[in-house]
Amino acid sequence: MTIEDRRSTALHIDWTLCDGRGVCTELLPETLTRDEWGYPLARRAGSTVVLEGSDPQRAQDAVRLCPRMALRIK
């Protein structure tokens, strides 16, 4: 396994840009949930979420489809 293989892919949520439409939570239900106003929350604390399994591909879709461009892959 190379160093590149061990590097984690992460999804960063910029809550200052988000307006709570929920596209990302629909695409990543195991990773994200919504608060009472519809804003995405990581199921684990923080605004940056480490992606595992098939999540990186779905996260790319969420970034592409986010109407407010509030998501970024790191």
Protein Blocks (a to p, Z undefined) as FASTA:
>chain_A
ZZklmpccdddddfklpgolommmmmmmmlpccdfkopacdfbgcjbdcdehjlmmmmmm
mmmmmmnlpaccZZ
